[in-house]
Amino acid sequence: MILEVAILNVIPGKEDEFIKAFSVAKAIISKMAGYISHQLKRCIENTSQFILLVEWEKLTDHTVGFRESKEYQEWKRLLHHFYEPFPTVEHYGPLTP
């Protein structure tokens, strides 16, 4: 399992719009091959900041399967205009003994 981690800095004043758009966009990602689960959390100290955690079966399910799909174009249309700056997305895997 791979954990995708993205800190999302939403333009102040656009938080409610972002939450509504994400409620639509989550249906896109949840249907992708290799998707396991996701969580979107809002920062308590900075209410314009969110963290998105997505579990994928393998890295390429996200980096190739999702990002190179036509569904990703809709995801981008719905969400990418909310971010300033654009988020860095990182991936985490299990520790090996």
N, C-alpha and C positions, 0 to 999 in steps of 0.2 A: 504494500500500500504506500502511496505517495501522498504527502500533504502539500497542497498549494496554499501559500500564504500571501495575501495582498493587503497592504494598508491603503485604504481608500480615503484620500482627503477630498471631501466634497466641498464645492464652492459654498461659502456661507450664505444662508438664505435659500439654498436649493435642497436642503436635507429632506424635506417632506416629499418633494418631487422625485428625488432619488429613490426613496423608500418605495414609492408607488411604482416606479419604473422597474425596480428590482423585483417586486412581487410578480411582475409579468416575466422578466428575464429569467427568473429561477426555473420556470417551466422549460426553458430552452436547455439549460445546462443539465437539468436532471434527467433528460432523455438521451444524453450522449452516451455512446459506448464507453465503458470503463468508469463511468461516474459511480461513486458509492454514496456520498452524502455531502452536505455543505452546511455551514453556519455563517450567518452575517450578524456581527455584534457591533454595537455603537459604543464609542468611548464615553466614559462618564465625565472625565475632565475636559474633553474637547468634543463637543457634540456634533462637530462637522466631520469628525474622523470615525471611520468604520474599519473593521477587519473582516475580510472574507477568508474563510477556511474551507477548502474543497478537498475531499478525499477522492483519489483516483486509484484505479487498480495498478496502473503503471504510468510512468512519466509521459510516454508518447500519446497516451489517451488524451492528455491535456495539450501538449505542445504541438502535436500533429493532428490527431483526430478532431479535437475541438477547434483549435486555432485555424486550421486549414479548411474548416467546414463552411457551408453556406449559412448554417445556423449562427456561426460566430459573427457574421456580418450583421445579423439582426441584434445580437447581443451588443455589439459595438454601437449600433444606431441607438439603442435604448439607453446605454449607460455611459459611454466614454466621454460625452460632453459635460458630465458632472464633475470631472476630476481636475484638480489644480493643486499641485502638479500631477502629471500622469503617474500612476502607481508603478512601483517596482514589484514584480511578482517573483517569488522564490519558491523552491520546492524542497521538501524535507523527506527523508526516508528513514527507515528503521536503522538503529545501531546494529552493527554486526559484531559478534563476539570476537 
